[in-house]
Structure formats: C-alpha cells, structure tokens
Amino acid sequence: MRPHTLTTPKPLIKIAGKAIVNHLIYEIRDVLSEKIEEINFVIGDFGDHIENELIDLAHELGAKPVISYQEKPLGTAHAVYCAKSSLQDKVIVAFSDTLFKADFKLDTQSDGIIWTKKVDDPSAFGVVKKDGDGYVDGFYEKPSEFVSDEAIIGVYYFRRGEQLKEEIEYLLDNHVMGNGEYQLTDALENLRNKGNKFTTSVVNQWYDCGNKISTVSTNREILKYYNTKELINGSAEIDNSVIVEPCYIGKNVRLKDSVIGPYVSVENNTCIKNSLISNSIIQSDAHLERVNIVNSMIGNNINMEGKPSDLSIGDYTNIKL
C-alpha cells in the first residue's frame, strides 16, 4: 500500500467515506445480537491524532475505547496478547485490514467461531478443515495439497477469552513460534485439542485492501451497497458537473466542469476541475485539474494538473504535466 501507508496506517485509509477499520467494526456489529461493550485497538506508535480517531470510533458505537501497543511485530498471537486486559468473557478478534459482508447472526453459545470464505485457490490462505459434524478438525497455513476451500478471513469469536489468553501465554512462555513469530493458529489448535469445539460462519463477500489495485476494487464493491444520494454531502459544491452513480462525495468538496464516476470516492475539502475520474479514490484536501484518471488512488493534500491515467500517489505531492 505504499506510498499511502507512509503517512496513514492501512486500517485508517478511507474508502467509501470511512476508514477501513470503521467499515469492519460496523460489519461486526451487524452480525451481533448483543451490544459491543469495549473495543481494544492494538497499534504501533501512531500518534495522538490517530488514537483520537480510534477512540471516537468506539464512542460512536457506545463502547469503551482501549488503546494497546505492540512495540515489536512478533506475530498475530503476540498482537492479540497485547490486548490481554480485554481477553475475558465473550471476545471477537479481528485483523483490521480485512472487510466482509455477511447475513448471518453470531451464535454466541459456541465455544468459538472462525469467519471463513470459500476460495478457488486455498494454497494462498490459511484454511480450516471440518469433521463430519461440522466442527473444525484442524488449521492449515497455505497448504500445498488440498485439505479445504474454507479460507480464514481474519475474524474470530471466542466464548471464553480467558482461555485464549492462557494459550497465548503458553506460546510466549515456551517460545513456541512458527516462521519466527507467535501464531494465533497455534493457540487455536491448542484450544481445540483441549476440547473446544470451533465452528465456522461463511461470509458472503470478503474484500482485500492489501495494495492499490485491490483497495480501489474494494471501494467499488462497497459503494454498490449504497444509494449515491445518501453518499453526497449537502455541503458539496457541484458546478456544471455530472456524478455517475455510485459515488461518495465528502464535506466541502468542489466539482467544476467535471464528470465523476462511477465508483469514485472523493474525501473532504477536495477540489476537482475540468476532469474525468472513474473507479478511483481521492483523499482529502486534494486539488485536481485537467486530469483524466481511472483505477487510481490519490492521497491527501495532492496538487495535480495534467493528463495522467492510472496512478497511486501518496500525500503532499505536486504534479504538473
């Protein structure tokens, strides 16, 4: 995702008007029948501004915000353990650069639930194998031979968070590592061997935000779920311009003599003149004039004049052609 992640943590990059992590948490909320009491964000040293954004997100959902820090990238299990104060009672663990759409309701009486999506090429993912009763029979990381087509999307439910914490503590205390890191799947396997019965919930859609191409594609798919009229802020100035649905148009956006869309997100305070833009993400405070772009991702505070076509440009860049 560079150069965009040089200035913004990937989960906070905006698509369809919200940060990736915002979309994720709202999707999780929608599959729950109980209120989210607390959200623990495990982050690096992102600064007060980023932390305040996350705190505000928790407050939007009426949840208590907690900020935890992972000082060294020692693996997924280690990252989860950094939030050990929240590993109690019913817990959902989610990797914040993944998005999904689902129509199920979570069965919180299960010992644990693994969110999955059926994929064509399981060798590129971590997968679960199930027994004849539908319970998870094993976890496999990027299997070279076929064992299952149910890929783990990076969202998990645990009925007893304390047990997860104990298993991760065992990995850390005994230096049980895979590929030089502490792996969450090792803790899951230990829980399964001790009698926990894991099931799966299959999501309808699973979206990737791992690079520019996939993020622009995800923006397109998320926009399809909305009516453009709901996504055009009332403060936007639209002068002799056409918006081809669906598009997101943020606060104080100015469009003049331009055609925007379909599948374009334009963030707050951006000005676009004499331009044609489709299937792209334009972040905030950008100024674009006389451009014709498609399949592009433009960062914050960009000044661009000319006729480039397929771009991925980070923040605070000036381009004239």
Helices and strands as residue ranges (DSSP letters): G 4-6, G 10-12, E 14-15, E 18-19, H 20-31, E 38-43, H 48-60, E 64-69, H 76-81, G 84-86, E 91-94, E 98-101, E 112-118, G 122-124, E 126-130, E 136-141, E 150-158, H 161-173, H 184-193, E 198-202, E 205-208, H 212-223, H 228-231, E 237-239, E 242-243, E 247-249, E 254-256, E 259-260, E 264-266, E 271-273, E 276-278, E 280-282, E 287-289, E 292-294, E 297-298, E 303-305, E 312-313, E 318-320
